[in-house]
Amino acid sequence: MEHLISYDLARGLHIIAVIAWISGLLMQPRFYAYITSSTPGGELEQTMLKAAKNLRLIILGPSMVLAWAFGIFLFVTYVTGDWSRPPDVILAGVPHWFWAKLILVLGLSGYHGFLIVEGRRLAKGERPRSERFWRLMSEVPFLVAIAAVLLATLEP
Ligand code: HEM
């Protein structure tokens, strides 16, 4: 069957979107750490709040949407393949690594939502979490990304 874009192009675009998404998820908590340690109302706080907001709007939002869009396209077109089969046969044919990866990407998406909520609180002048918390949080997406990439490439 002919598809809108080829498997290899879709994989490439998926990986590009994923790179942008994960970079944003790694940077955003760093900005939050700077905001948390800055003087309230000072120049650093204002600059970092603006940088964090721009990162959410320009990088994080679009790249998450594109990573999901190309991921779903790959799934629907190339992983499950023939949709004329009964639903239970289609489901049974989905490889196990995909379900594990889905849990991880749902986790990353939840973490993304958490960052958005926390960003709005910081913009209101609330600082509910410590600088140390945000420094630790900036490592988490990388660990999840390692697992997601190896699941997709090794297909265990
Ligand atoms: C956002 C939801 C996501 C969905 C629905 C999704 C789904 C998929 C699907 C169906 C494939 C094709 C696999 C194949 O053809 O064997 C794929 C490829 C891939 N995905 Fe994702 N993915 C998502 C997010 C991610 C994330 C967050 C990462 C990395 C951090 C990632 C890394 C990769 C890589 C490296 C490949 C290429 C694997 C290969 O060509 O062997 N994906 N993804």
Boltz pocket constraint, residues with backbone or C-beta under 6 A from the ligand:
constraints:
  - pocket:
      binder: B
      contacts: [[A, 11], [A, 14], [A, 15], [A, 18], [A, 22], [A, 64], [A, 67], [A, 68], [A, 70], [A, 71], [A, 72], [A, 74], [A, 75], [A, 76], [A, 78], [A, 79], [A, 105], [A, 108], [A, 144], [A, 145], [A, 146], [A, 148], [A, 149], [A, 152], [A, 153]]
      max_distance: 6.0
